Amino acid sequence: MGLDAVTAPPLTERRSQALAGAEQCLICAAGSGPAGLLSPLYPSMKDHEYGIERASGYFRCDDCGFVMQVPRVPAAEIPALYPDDYQSYSRPKKSLFGAMKRMLVSRDARTAIELAGNNAPRILEIGCGNGALLERILAINPKASVCGIDIKDLGLAANPDIEFHLGQLEDVDLADASFDLIYCSNLIEHVADPVGFLLRIKTLLRPNGKAMIITPNHLSLDRYVFGRRWGGYHFPRHLTLFDHRNVKTAMALSGFDVERIAGSYAWWAISVGNCLFSQSARRKRGMMFAGISLLFLPFDLLANLLRPHGSMTIVAKRPS
């Protein structure tokens, strides 16, 4: 599908077929251009981080470059891909890596408050994990109202300051047009229907409300270095992967006005770990992890002067 072919209605017969399991690009199926056939990229993959077994791999759209896991993972089977010791379930420890993670959380909390655009914003985080971002938002702006959704309750249901919903976005009953900002970090690549996910986000936003979405960029330069061991794949939990070009199409098909797409840090440390260790995510992320990340930071900054690279942040607005 051409990147400007974004005038089709959000649900078409061929999109329904793609969602039902046809080996067809989910972005192209939602548009009005060619069907978007898939070609093998890495048809057989291995979980280098946790050792979860799944007989599938990655295929790439011949037209727009969108990457999908084939065979597709049914939504009901997604929770089983996350072990109890999944990294995002734990809070940052007192270490250099923990300090870096807390710094990123604080940065994103301030950006979310700024984008929400009023003194008492209502903010939703999808995939809120341990709630660190929502807690930081409240610490910065006690007038904010925060809500979180996750497939696992890590104690947030008992927190009176956070409205917590257990489940996936499509399972949760929330009022339309009720949020000033919706935030999801490294989450959209985990959902079975990313276009449907974006459409649902749009309905939950108030007019002129904004979405802040962070996701790996499949055109990140480190992917070409590490191939199938690239940390951005996070197989089998990453069901799809965008790049900085086709994500614009997906956002437009979902009715958003994209304000900016920016790159950030890349996946060097996780990728190196995938090359060196079996079940690499179960190892402590200490000095080596932090050192590799800091070593490549100047390269990441320079690369992002040319184009989005690494983890990309998309800021988009629901039109009034």
ZAVOTOR-889555 format. One line per 2 residues: their letters; for each residue x, y, z of N, C-alpha, C. Coordinates in Angstrom, 3 decimals, padded with zeros to 6 digits. Example, Ala and Ser with C-alpha at 12.3 -4.5 7.8 and 13.67 -1.06 7.14 Angstrom:
AS	013.190,-005.690,007.800,012.300,-004.500,007.800,013.200,-003.300,007.800 ~ 012.850,-002.250,007.080,013.670,-001.060,007.140,012.900,000.030,007.870
***
This chain:
MG	000.837,-001.198,000.000,000.000,000.000,000.000,000.869,001.243,000.000 ~ 000.604,002.193,-000.877,001.325,003.439,-000.858,001.076,004.177,000.442
LD	002.073,004.927,000.921,001.962,005.568,002.222,000.909,006.666,002.240 ~ 000.436,007.111,001.095,-000.608,008.126,001.073,-002.006,007.535,000.894
AV	-002.100,006.237,000.709,-003.402,005.602,000.463,-004.081,005.294,001.789 ~ -004.662,006.315,002.416,-005.176,006.169,003.764,-006.633,006.607,003.874
TA	-007.372,006.502,002.788,-008.736,007.012,002.789,-009.787,005.918,002.988 ~ -009.383,004.671,003.116,-010.360,003.592,003.262,-011.013,003.636,004.629
PP	-012.237,003.106,004.766,-012.859,003.009,006.081,-012.048,002.091,006.972 ~ -012.143,002.250,008.323,-011.279,001.494,009.214,-011.530,-000.001,009.210
LT	-012.731,-000.467,008.839,-013.002,-001.895,008.824,-013.543,-002.275,007.452 ~ -012.828,-003.151,006.770,-013.226,-003.604,005.455,-013.262,-005.125,005.471
ER	-013.802,-005.708,004.404,-013.875,-007.167,004.338,-012.480,-007.777,004.382 ~ -011.533,-007.189,003.656,-010.203,-007.786,003.645,-009.482,-007.575,004.967
RS	-009.787,-006.494,005.690,-009.210,-006.358,007.031,-009.753,-007.438,007.950 ~ -011.040,-007.718,007.829,-011.629,-008.804,008.616,-010.965,-010.135,008.293
QA	-010.662,-010.360,007.015,-009.988,-011.600,006.621,-008.574,-011.661,007.203 ~ -007.878,-010.522,007.184,-006.527,-010.484,007.740,-006.555,-010.765,009.238
LA	-007.534,-010.207,009.935,-007.654,-010.441,011.368,-008.023,-011.892,011.662 ~ -008.704,-012.521,010.725,-009.107,-013.913,010.907,-007.969,-014.887,010.662
GA	-006.822,-014.395,010.193,-005.671,-015.271,010.048,-005.064,-015.319,008.669 ~ -005.626,-014.600,007.693,-005.020,-014.579,006.358,-003.629,-013.959,006.442
EQ	-002.674,-014.512,005.669,-001.315,-014.002,005.690,-001.236,-012.732,004.842 ~ -001.705,-011.661,005.423,-001.834,-010.390,004.739,-001.510,-009.274,005.716
CL	-000.875,-008.221,005.237,-000.467,-007.104,006.077,-001.679,-006.429,006.714 ~ -001.619,-006.245,008.037,-002.741,-005.642,008.748,-002.898,-004.158,008.434
IC	-001.813,-003.479,008.104,-001.920,-002.069,007.730,-002.518,-001.939,006.340 ~ -001.953,-002.657,005.377,-002.451,-002.571,004.003,-003.898,-003.047,003.908
AA	-004.273,-004.038,004.721,-005.644,-004.544,004.699,-006.640,-003.502,005.163 ~ -006.191,-002.524,005.931,-007.081,-001.465,006.406,-007.165,-000.302,005.433
GS	-006.324,-000.300,004.400,-006.314,000.794,003.439,-006.986,000.423,002.143 ~ -006.802,001.269,001.126,-007.486,001.091,-000.153,-006.540,000.686,-001.279
GP	-005.249,000.480,-000.961,-004.274,000.124,-001.977,-004.148,-001.379,-002.159 ~ -002.999,-001.838,-002.673,-002.780,-003.276,-002.859,-002.915,-004.042,-001.554
AG	-003.082,-005.351,-001.653,-003.414,-006.184,-000.502,-002.302,-006.242,000.537 ~ -001.051,-006.116,000.131,000.036,-006.184,001.088,000.405,-007.607,001.449
LL	001.031,-008.316,000.505,001.407,-009.700,000.740,002.677,-009.771,001.589 ~ 002.812,-010.869,002.333,003.917,-011.039,003.261,004.967,-011.988,002.702
SP	006.238,-011.650,002.906,007.349,-012.515,002.525,008.159,-012.862,003.766 ~ 008.774,-014.059,003.788,009.537,-014.463,004.978,010.698,-013.509,005.263
LY	010.825,-013.123,006.507,011.980,-012.373,006.987,012.847,-013.307,007.829 ~ 012.296,-013.786,008.934,012.878,-014.850,009.747,011.745,-015.814,010.065
PS	011.474,-016.775,009.194,010.288,-017.621,009.359,010.325,-018.534,010.575 ~ 011.509,-018.720,011.150,011.621,-019.519,012.370,012.443,-018.726,013.375
MK	011.829,-018.432,014.529,012.490,-017.610,015.538,012.603,-018.359,016.860 ~ 013.475,-017.837,017.728,013.706,-018.403,019.052,013.628,-017.286,020.080
DH	013.077,-017.598,021.240,013.034,-016.641,022.346,014.392,-016.653,023.042 ~ 015.223,-015.637,022.759,016.560,-015.559,023.343,016.541,-014.989,024.752
EY	015.399,-014.451,025.195,015.353,-013.761,026.478,014.766,-014.609,027.607 ~ 013.720,-015.392,027.316,013.077,-016.182,028.368,012.909,-017.657,028.014
GI	013.148,-018.027,026.782,013.036,-019.423,026.393,011.620,-019.927,026.205 ~ 010.661,-019.011,025.961,009.277,-019.421,025.701,009.219,-020.078,024.321
ER	008.631,-021.259,024.245,008.549,-021.989,022.978,007.347,-021.523,022.167 ~ 007.602,-021.192,020.894,006.494,-020.882,019.971,006.967,-021.139,018.545
AS	006.212,-021.936,017.814,006.580,-022.301,016.441,006.057,-021.247,015.471 ~ 006.789,-020.153,015.354,006.398,-019.088,014.427,007.624,-018.248,014.107
GY	007.433,-017.235,013.283,008.535,-016.361,012.905,007.997,-015.061,012.357 ~ 008.888,-014.268,011.745,008.510,-012.944,011.265,008.467,-012.898,009.739
FR	007.395,-012.264,009.249,007.209,-012.028,007.821,007.036,-010.523,007.629 ~ 007.468,-010.026,006.457,007.443,-008.590,006.189,006.595,-008.290,004.968
CD	005.805,-007.220,005.059,004.966,-006.800,003.935,005.836,-006.334,002.774 ~ 005.559,-006.858,001.589,006.337,-006.495,000.409,006.169,-005.030,000.036
DC	005.072,-004.434,000.477,004.763,-003.072,000.047,005.165,-002.022,001.081 ~ 004.656,-002.143,002.305,004.883,-001.079,003.288,005.966,-001.409,004.306
GF	006.432,-002.663,004.365,007.504,-003.022,005.282,007.065,-003.401,006.678 ~ 005.763,-003.412,006.938,005.256,-003.805,008.254,005.616,-005.268,008.525
VM	006.033,-005.561,009.754,006.473,-006.907,010.118,005.447,-007.541,011.053 ~ 005.108,-008.804,010.764,004.110,-009.533,011.540,004.626,-010.920,011.894
QV	004.196,-011.400,013.043,004.497,-012.771,013.430,003.492,-013.711,012.767 ~ 003.977,-014.758,012.136,003.147,-015.738,011.436,003.624,-017.134,011.832
PR	002.694,-018.041,012.241,001.264,-017.838,012.435,001.005,-016.791,013.520 ~ -000.109,-016.099,013.399,-000.455,-015.045,014.339,-000.854,-015.630,015.691
VP	-000.611,-014.862,016.735,-000.936,-015.288,018.097,-002.347,-014.818,018.436 ~ -003.269,-015.726,018.740,-004.617,-015.300,019.161,-004.537,-014.451,020.434
AA	-005.414,-013.474,020.552,-005.380,-012.560,021.694,-005.465,-013.308,023.018 ~ -006.243,-014.383,023.055,-006.420,-015.127,024.302,-005.131,-015.812,024.755
EI	-004.186,-016.036,023.835,-002.942,-016.722,024.174,-001.809,-015.769,024.532 ~ -002.032,-014.475,024.383,-000.965,-013.505,024.627,-000.460,-013.537,026.068
PA	-001.315,-013.581,027.109,-000.781,-013.570,028.481,000.205,-014.695,028.771 ~ 000.063,-015.843,028.114,000.954,-016.979,028.375,002.377,-016.729,027.881
LY	002.600,-015.682,027.095,003.932,-015.379,026.580,004.793,-014.648,027.601 ~ 004.210,-014.269,028.740,004.898,-013.452,029.735,005.141,-014.259,031.008
PD	006.389,-014.628,031.297,006.682,-015.384,032.521,006.538,-014.502,033.758 ~ 006.475,-015.129,034.918,006.299,-014.378,036.163,007.471,-013.453,036.454
DY	008.663,-013.788,035.940,009.835,-012.941,036.184,010.100,-011.966,035.030 ~ 009.056,-011.628,034.287,009.186,-010.693,033.171,009.759,-009.366,033.670
QS	010.726,-008.813,032.935,011.472,-007.639,033.392,010.583,-006.447,033.751 ~ 009.573,-006.197,032.949,008.742,-005.009,033.172,007.898,-005.097,034.439
YS	007.816,-006.302,035.030,007.043,-006.448,036.261,007.818,-005.973,037.491 ~ 009.120,-005.822,037.377,009.935,-005.454,038.537,010.236,-003.957,038.531
RP	010.426,-003.406,039.705,010.796,-002.004,039.823,012.303,-001.842,039.670 ~ 012.744,-000.682,039.169,014.182,-000.460,039.009,014.919,-000.583,040.340
KK	016.023,-001.324,040.335,016.807,-001.520,041.548,017.825,-000.386,041.705 ~ 018.474,-000.352,042.869,019.487,000.665,043.125,020.777,000.270,042.420
SL	020.870,000.666,041.176,022.023,000.364,040.340,022.102,001.425,039.262 ~ 023.172,001.404,038.484,023.295,002.366,037.388,022.176,002.168,036.383
FG	021.860,000.893,036.050,020.766,000.629,035.129,019.446,001.100,035.717 ~ 019.230,000.848,037.026,018.008,001.307,037.677,017.877,002.815,037.640
AM	019.002,003.512,037.842,018.972,004.979,037.789,018.619,005.468,036.397 ~ 019.148,004.808,035.365,018.823,005.175,033.987,017.340,004.961,033.708
KR	016.804,003.852,034.200,015.395,003.561,033.978,014.502,004.576,034.688 ~ 014.856,004.937,035.924,014.064,005.940,036.655,014.120,007.288,035.959
ML	015.265,007.610,035.384,015.397,008.876,034.661,014.460,008.903,033.453 ~ 014.390,007.792,032.720,013.506,007.722,031.557,012.039,007.823,031.972
VS	011.681,007.169,033.082,010.308,007.235,033.571,009.949,008.671,033.932 ~ 010.848,009.346,034.637,010.595,010.735,035.028,010.471,011.643,033.806
RD	011.320,011.427,032.805,011.243,012.216,031.572,009.906,012.021,030.883 ~ 009.466,010.761,030.763,008.200,010.485,030.085,007.013,011.025,030.874
AR	007.086,010.989,032.195,005.992,011.521,033.014,005.830,013.021,032.781 ~ 006.939,013.728,032.733,006.865,015.170,032.500,006.355,015.472,031.089
TA	006.789,014.691,030.120,006.308,014.891,028.749,004.808,014.618,028.661 ~ 004.336,013.560,029.325,002.914,013.225,029.302,002.077,014.346,029.899
IE	002.532,014.900,031.014,001.795,016.002,031.652,001.757,017.215,030.724 ~ 002.877,017.515,030.097,002.943,018.652,029.168,002.001,018.458,027.987
LA	001.986,017.243,027.413,001.136,016.980,026.256,-000.346,016.990,026.625 ~ -000.677,016.582,027.853,-002.083,016.544,028.272,-002.712,017.927,028.248
GN	-001.928,018.941,028.565,-002.334,020.303,028.260,-003.315,020.983,029.190 ~ -003.530,020.486,030.403,-004.325,021.261,031.357,-003.828,020.996,032.769
NA	-004.343,021.759,033.736,-003.814,021.696,035.099,-004.210,020.434,035.845 ~ -005.320,019.824,035.441,-005.799,018.612,036.111,-006.127,017.559,035.056
PR	-005.120,017.038,034.382,-005.365,016.131,033.257,-005.815,014.750,033.707 ~ -006.529,014.082,032.818,-006.873,012.676,033.021,-006.029,011.873,032.035
IL	-005.189,010.989,032.572,-004.177,010.289,031.779,-004.344,008.786,031.948 ~ -004.311,008.074,030.827,-004.391,006.616,030.812,-003.072,006.042,030.327
EI	-002.547,005.046,031.067,-001.407,004.277,030.573,-001.871,002.857,030.291 ~ -001.674,002.414,029.054,-002.001,001.043,028.661,-000.720,000.225,028.743
GC	-000.763,-000.864,029.520,000.443,-001.627,029.803,001.236,-000.951,030.908 ~ 000.555,-000.677,032.027,001.153,000.146,033.079,002.136,-000.616,033.963
GN	002.185,-001.949,033.857,003.178,-002.715,034.612,003.111,-002.452,036.101 ~ 004.247,-002.017,036.652,004.315,-001.775,038.093,003.800,-000.405,038.514
GA	003.340,000.395,037.559,002.741,001.687,037.884,003.720,002.812,038.128 ~ 005.001,002.611,037.804,006.010,003.624,038.106,005.724,004.958,037.418
LL	005.289,004.905,036.149,005.009,006.150,035.427,003.823,006.881,036.038 ~ 002.743,006.160,036.336,001.550,006.793,036.903,001.855,007.410,038.266
ER	002.640,006.717,039.070,003.026,007.263,040.371,003.869,008.519,040.206 ~ 004.743,008.519,039.207,005.581,009.696,038.982,004.755,010.872,038.491
IL	003.753,010.610,037.647,002.859,011.679,037.201,002.163,012.327,038.393 ~ 001.670,011.510,039.309,000.988,012.039,040.494,001.943,012.813,041.392
AI	003.200,012.368,041.468,004.178,013.074,042.279,004.475,014.457,041.704 ~ 004.487,014.561,040.381,004.763,015.841,039.728,003.540,016.744,039.752
NP	002.351,016.152,039.491,001.108,016.920,039.443,000.028,016.189,040.235 ~ -000.118,016.494,041.524,-001.122,015.810,042.347,-002.560,016.027,041.876
KA	-002.790,017.021,041.024,-004.143,017.274,040.520,-004.527,016.325,039.387 ~ -003.568,015.604,038.854,-003.849,014.686,037.754,-004.694,013.510,038.227
SV	-005.477,012.968,037.299,-006.236,011.741,037.530,-005.652,010.678,036.606 ~ -005.219,009.542,037.195,-004.507,008.552,036.386,-005.224,007.211,036.411
CG	-005.110,006.519,035.294,-005.769,005.227,035.099,-004.770,004.309,034.407 ~ -004.759,003.027,034.781,-003.845,002.078,034.172,-004.533,000.778,033.793
ID	-004.041,000.166,032.711,-004.532,-001.137,032.248,-003.337,-002.060,032.103 ~ -003.467,-003.293,032.568,-002.422,-004.285,032.347,-003.024,-005.675,032.474
IK	-002.338,-006.653,031.869,-002.813,-008.042,031.935,-002.417,-008.714,033.243 ~ -001.638,-008.013,034.072,-001.227,-008.542,035.367,-001.334,-007.447,036.417
DL	-001.897,-007.781,037.571,-002.002,-006.823,038.665,-000.801,-006.981,039.577 ~ 000.045,-005.968,039.609,001.228,-005.977,040.467,001.013,-005.139,041.711
GL	-000.237,-005.126,042.194,-000.577,-004.397,043.400,-001.267,-003.075,043.166 ~ -001.459,-002.694,041.905,-002.061,-001.388,041.626,-003.542,-001.343,041.990
AA	-004.224,-002.488,041.976,-005.650,-002.499,042.332,-005.864,-002.028,043.767 ~ -004.837,-002.180,044.606,-004.940,-001.766,046.007,-004.501,-000.320,046.220
NP	-004.054,000.351,045.156,-003.604,001.736,045.266,-004.790,002.666,045.062 ~ -005.211,003.408,046.100,-006.405,004.249,045.963,-006.229,005.439,045.025
DI	-004.987,005.757,044.686,-004.732,006.924,043.826,-004.736,006.577,042.344 ~ -004.780,005.276,042.017,-004.726,004.832,040.630,-005.970,004.009,040.312
EF	-006.674,004.384,039.246,-007.799,003.587,038.752,-007.221,002.475,037.876 ~ -007.249,001.257,038.371,-006.600,000.156,037.677,-007.622,-000.811,037.103
HL	-007.363,-001.262,035.853,-008.218,-002.240,035.182,-007.358,-003.418,034.741 ~ -007.763,-004.611,035.107,-007.047,-005.820,034.739,-007.569,-006.346,033.410
GQ	-006.658,-006.613,032.471,-007.059,-007.168,031.182,-006.383,-006.463,030.025 ~ -006.845,-006.759,028.814,-006.368,-006.083,027.616,-007.338,-004.949,027.276
LE	-006.861,-004.004,026.485,-007.638,-002.798,026.212,-009.039,-003.121,025.711 ~ -009.149,-004.112,024.809,-010.448,-004.427,024.221,-011.419,-005.038,025.229
DV	-010.895,-005.483,026.393,-011.743,-006.105,027.412,-012.230,-005.123,028.467 ~ -011.685,-003.917,028.473,-011.936,-002.965,029.557,-013.005,-001.966,029.145
DL	-013.950,-001.720,030.047,-015.052,-000.797,029.790,-014.676,000.592,030.300 ~ -014.347,001.487,029.385,-014.016,002.867,029.712,-014.882,003.796,028.877
AD	-015.194,004.948,029.424,-016.053,005.912,028.740,-015.317,006.545,027.566 ~ -016.013,006.714,026.461,-015.433,007.396,025.307,-015.134,008.841,025.648
AS	-014.144,009.407,024.954,-013.780,010.825,025.071,-013.563,011.245,026.518 ~ -012.816,010.425,027.264,-012.660,010.690,028.699,-011.215,010.945,029.127
FD	-010.277,010.963,028.173,-008.873,011.147,028.544,-008.246,012.285,027.743 ~ -007.364,013.023,028.415,-006.591,014.077,027.753,-005.351,013.518,027.068
LI	-004.800,012.435,027.640,-003.598,011.822,027.071,-003.646,010.318,027.331 ~ -003.268,009.553,026.325,-003.099,008.110,026.483,-001.657,007.773,026.136
YC	-001.019,007.073,027.054,000.406,006.743,026.941,000.570,005.233,026.873 ~ 001.393,004.760,025.947,001.769,003.347,025.966,003.200,003.218,025.487
SN	004.024,002.604,026.309,005.441,002.454,026.026,005.758,001.000,025.747 ~ 006.302,000.741,024.554,006.649,-000.620,024.155,005.479,-001.569,024.391
LI	004.324,-001.178,023.851,003.096,-001.927,024.078,002.372,-002.274,022.786 ~ 002.289,-001.340,021.841,001.474,-001.581,020.653,001.995,-002.771,019.851
EH	003.291,-003.044,019.922,003.855,-004.193,019.213,003.476,-005.516,019.875 ~ 002.848,-005.452,021.053,002.418,-006.651,021.779,000.962,-007.025,021.499
VA	000.211,-006.193,020.789,-001.222,-006.443,020.626,-001.502,-007.142,019.297 ~ -002.613,-007.888,019.265,-002.938,-008.702,018.088,-003.420,-007.863,016.911
DP	-004.073,-006.738,017.179,-004.650,-005.906,016.117,-004.241,-004.452,016.357 ~ -003.076,-004.029,015.885,-002.605,-002.677,016.187,-003.470,-001.569,015.606
VG	-004.066,-001.777,014.432,-004.947,-000.743,013.875,-006.210,-000.620,014.722 ~ -006.799,-001.748,015.102,-007.949,-001.704,015.997,-007.613,-001.080,017.336
FL	-006.409,-001.341,017.824,-005.921,-000.743,019.069,-005.886,000.777,018.953 ~ -005.355,001.286,017.840,-005.298,002.735,017.643,-006.684,003.344,017.519
LR	-007.588,002.649,016.841,-008.960,003.147,016.721,-009.621,003.259,018.090 ~ -009.379,002.278,018.946,-009.951,002.319,020.297,-009.357,003.463,021.113
IK	-008.053,003.676,020.988,-007.419,004.800,021.678,-008.063,006.119,021.256 ~ -008.288,006.259,019.962,-008.867,007.517,019.474,-010.239,007.769,020.094
TL	-011.066,006.728,020.217,-012.399,006.930,020.790,-012.322,007.305,022.269 ~ -011.257,006.870,022.955,-011.130,007.177,024.382,-010.602,008.589,024.633
LR	-009.970,009.181,023.629,-009.422,010.521,023.782,-010.503,011.586,023.589 ~ -010.385,012.657,024.345,-011.226,013.821,024.110,-010.786,014.502,022.813
PN	-011.644,015.278,022.162,-011.208,016.036,020.982,-009.964,016.858,021.306 ~ -008.985,016.791,020.467,-007.668,017.407,020.635,-006.811,016.698,021.682
GK	-007.309,015.602,022.243,-006.486,014.800,023.130,-005.366,014.129,022.353 ~ -004.331,013.692,023.063,-003.133,013.195,022.387,-002.763,011.788,022.846
AM	-002.144,011.073,021.926,-001.558,009.758,022.203,-000.045,009.887,022.140 ~ 000.615,009.281,023.110,002.075,009.213,023.131,002.443,007.734,023.113
II	002.979,007.290,021.987,003.218,005.866,021.755,004.705,005.640,021.508 ~ 005.295,004.736,022.271,006.712,004.399,022.133,006.809,002.952,021.659
TP	007.573,002.727,020.607,007.651,001.387,020.014,008.966,001.239,019.247 ~ 009.490,000.021,019.090,010.729,-000.146,018.318,010.552,000.247,016.854
NH	011.601,000.804,016.298,011.632,001.153,014.879,012.339,000.029,014.131 ~ 011.620,-000.672,013.262,012.227,-001.807,012.561,013.314,-001.375,011.590
LS	013.407,-000.099,011.290,014.500,000.415,010.467,015.640,000.967,011.317 ~ 015.621,000.665,012.612,016.714,001.058,013.493,018.019,000.434,012.998
LD	019.098,001.192,013.044,020.351,000.737,012.446,020.922,-000.490,013.150 ~ 020.680,-000.642,014.447,021.225,-001.799,015.157,020.573,-003.107,014.707
RY	019.373,-003.032,014.125,018.743,-004.266,013.634,019.587,-004.895,012.525 ~ 020.204,-004.068,011.699,021.010,-004.595,010.604,022.294,-005.263,011.122
VF	022.705,-004.896,012.314,023.898,-005.483,012.919,023.595,-006.858,013.515 ~ 022.464,-006.971,014.222,022.203,-008.170,015.024,021.233,-009.161,014.378
GR	020.543,-008.781,013.317,019.658,-009.717,012.645,018.598,-010.281,013.576 ~ 018.423,-011.594,013.563,017.338,-012.228,014.325,017.542,-012.124,015.838
RW	018.744,-011.770,016.288,018.996,-011.602,017.716,018.806,-010.153,018.180 ~ 018.310,-009.302,017.305,018.050,-007.900,017.644,017.074,-007.820,018.822
GG	017.411,-007.001,019.806,016.576,-006.875,020.993,015.189,-006.342,020.714 ~ 015.011,-005.602,019.627,013.697,-005.060,019.302,012.678,-006.101,018.898
YH	013.142,-007.308,018.538,012.196,-008.359,018.165,011.474,-008.923,019.390 ~ 012.206,-009.130,020.477,011.595,-009.579,021.733,010.607,-010.727,021.492
FP	010.984,-011.608,020.574,010.135,-012.738,020.196,009.919,-013.660,021.397 ~ 008.719,-014.226,021.565,007.506,-014.120,020.731,006.520,-013.051,021.196
RH	006.955,-012.168,022.110,006.018,-011.187,022.683,005.724,-010.029,021.741 ~ 006.659,-009.700,020.857,006.382,-008.675,019.861,005.700,-009.330,018.664
LT	004.414,-009.052,018.532,003.603,-009.683,017.488,003.729,-008.958,016.160 ~ 004.002,-007.660,016.209,004.169,-006.846,015.000,005.267,-005.830,015.253
LF	005.806,-005.242,014.178,006.812,-004.191,014.300,006.597,-003.141,013.218 ~ 006.558,-001.889,013.660,006.434,-000.743,012.762,007.818,-000.199,012.419
DH	007.846,000.699,011.438,008.998,001.568,011.254,008.479,003.007,011.187 ~ 009.388,003.977,011.077,008.970,005.378,011.161,008.188,005.829,009.934
RN	008.120,005.010,008.886,007.333,005.370,007.707,005.931,004.766,007.767 ~ 005.840,003.438,007.995,004.504,002.837,007.967,003.675,003.150,009.197
VK	004.317,003.579,010.303,003.511,003.947,011.464,002.681,005.199,011.169 ~ 003.168,006.066,010.295,002.383,007.242,009.893,001.096,006.808,009.192
TA	001.213,005.779,008.344,000.041,005.274,007.640,-000.965,004.694,008.629 ~ -000.481,003.889,009.571,-001.375,003.286,010.559,-002.075,004.351,011.389
MA	-001.367,005.390,011.770,-001.976,006.465,012.563,-003.024,007.212,011.735 ~ -002.721,007.480,010.468,-003.675,008.178,009.608,-004.932,007.342,009.372
LS	-004.758,006.031,009.137,-005.909,005.145,008.950,-006.803,005.116,010.180 ~ -006.207,005.362,011.333,-006.955,005.338,012.587,-007.543,006.696,012.943
GF	-007.316,007.692,012.093,-007.936,008.998,012.298,-007.129,009.979,013.109 ~ -005.830,009.750,013.265,-004.972,010.642,014.036,-004.231,011.620,013.130
DV	-003.909,012.765,013.698,-002.972,013.703,013.080,-001.631,013.534,013.783 ~ -000.627,013.047,013.055,000.688,012.842,013.652,001.394,014.191,013.798
ER	001.832,014.497,015.016,002.536,015.745,015.269,004.043,015.579,015.158 ~ 004.563,014.458,015.638,006.002,014.232,015.514,006.342,012.760,015.747
IA	007.443,012.344,015.136,008.023,011.019,015.365,009.500,011.249,015.635 ~ 009.956,010.813,016.791,011.342,011.033,017.185,011.979,009.719,017.613
GS	013.268,009.563,017.295,014.002,008.386,017.731,014.626,008.605,019.095 ~ 015.235,007.533,019.614,015.837,007.595,020.941,016.941,006.538,021.027
YA	017.088,005.954,022.211,018.083,004.903,022.421,017.759,003.686,021.555 ~ 018.778,002.930,021.185,018.584,001.700,020.427,018.696,000.496,021.365
WW	018.763,-000.692,020.776,018.637,-001.936,021.542,019.971,-002.665,021.644 ~ 021.065,-001.912,021.726,022.395,-002.495,021.704,022.611,-003.497,022.842
AI	022.315,-003.091,024.064,022.647,-003.927,025.223,021.858,-005.227,025.227 ~ 020.551,-005.149,024.954,019.736,-006.367,024.915,020.214,-007.266,023.778
SV	020.540,-006.683,022.645,020.992,-007.470,021.493,022.307,-008.177,021.793 ~ 023.243,-007.487,022.428,024.507,-008.119,022.811,024.238,-009.271,023.775
GN	023.346,-009.036,024.740,022.983,-010.101,025.673,022.394,-011.307,024.970 ~ 021.576,-011.061,023.943,020.990,-012.168,023.180,022.054,-012.979,022.445
CL	023.149,-012.328,022.068,024.234,-013.026,021.373,025.116,-013.824,022.336 ~ 025.219,-013.355,023.570,026.168,-013.955,024.511,025.550,-015.004,025.425
FS	024.255,-014.837,025.765,023.677,-015.654,026.825,022.371,-016.306,026.382 ~ 022.095,-017.474,026.947,020.793,-018.107,026.800,019.850,-017.517,027.839
QS	018.602,-017.233,027.440,017.614,-016.621,028.333,018.223,-015.366,028.982 ~ 018.661,-014.467,028.135,019.448,-013.304,028.563,018.697,-012.377,029.513
AR	017.367,-012.299,029.402,016.612,-011.380,030.248,016.566,-011.835,031.701 ~ 016.927,-013.081,031.951,016.925,-013.586,033.327,018.237,-013.286,034.046
RK	019.172,-012.672,033.343,020.417,-012.237,033.962,020.255,-010.818,034.506 ~ 020.997,-010.517,035.533,020.936,-009.190,036.131,021.412,-008.141,035.134
RG	020.645,-007.075,034.999,021.042,-005.979,034.121,021.864,-004.987,034.931 ~ 023.150,-005.227,034.978,024.035,-004.436,035.815,024.932,-003.522,035.016
MM	026.215,-003.491,035.404,027.162,-002.551,034.830,027.368,-002.781,033.333 ~ 027.393,-004.072,032.921,027.614,-004.338,031.504,026.481,-003.763,030.662
FA	025.251,-003.987,031.096,024.093,-003.493,030.351,024.129,-001.968,030.275 ~ 024.343,-001.323,031.437,024.381,000.140,031.455,025.556,000.666,030.650
GI	026.704,-000.012,030.751,027.889,000.449,030.030,027.719,000.399,028.524 ~ 027.137,-000.691,028.022,026.902,-000.800,026.579,025.935,000.293,026.115
SL	024.875,000.511,026.896,023.894,001.550,026.534,024.550,002.920,026.464 ~ 025.387,003.240,027.444,026.055,004.538,027.467,027.109,004.647,026.369
LF	027.783,003.523,026.070,028.814,003.530,025.025,028.234,003.922,023.671 ~ 027.026,003.412,023.373,026.428,003.667,022.065,025.529,004.907,022.050
LP	025.380,005.571,023.194,024.511,006.746,023.241,024.930,007.834,022.256 ~ 026.226,008.188,022.134,026.600,009.206,021.137,026.211,008.811,019.714
FD	026.388,007.521,019.377,025.987,007.061,018.037,024.489,007.226,017.848 ~ 023.692,006.841,018.869,022.240,006.967,018.769,021.830,008.421,018.568
LL	022.473,009.320,019.292,022.145,010.743,019.165,022.467,011.252,017.767 ~ 023.615,010.860,017.232,024.003,011.291,015.886,023.083,010.697,014.825
AN	022.754,009.406,014.980,021.870,008.760,013.995,020.520,009.436,013.942 ~ 020.015,009.866,015.110,018.700,010.488,015.152,018.683,011.907,014.609
LL	019.856,012.466,014.361,019.899,013.745,013.651,019.539,013.560,012.184 ~ 019.750,012.349,011.664,019.485,012.060,010.255,018.061,011.553,010.036
RP	017.604,010.643,010.898,016.251,010.102,010.809,015.950,009.354,012.094 ~ 014.657,009.049,012.375,014.345,008.291,013.583,015.043,006.935,013.601
HG	015.640,006.620,014.735,016.432,005.403,014.922,016.203,004.921,016.345 ~ 016.276,003.621,016.549,016.114,003.077,017.888,014.649,002.999,018.289
SM	014.398,003.265,019.557,013.025,003.302,020.055,012.395,004.615,019.616 ~ 011.255,004.556,018.926,010.658,005.794,018.416,009.428,006.186,019.237
TI	009.275,007.489,019.415,008.122,008.054,020.116,007.248,008.781,019.106 ~ 005.986,008.383,019.056,004.998,009.010,018.156,004.047,009.828,019.007
VA	003.894,011.085,018.693,002.898,011.936,019.343,001.861,012.298,018.297 ~ 000.602,011.971,018.560,-000.467,012.193,017.594,-001.704,012.723,018.311
KR	-002.508,013.479,017.577,-003.679,014.142,018.155,-004.962,013.634,017.544 ~ -005.975,013.480,018.379,-007.317,013.237,017.859,-007.878,014.570,017.403
PS	-008.262,014.693,016.144,-008.783,015.983,015.670,-010.046,016.399,016.425 ~ -010.263,017.690,016.508,-011.446,018.198,017.199,-012.695,017.968,016.345
***
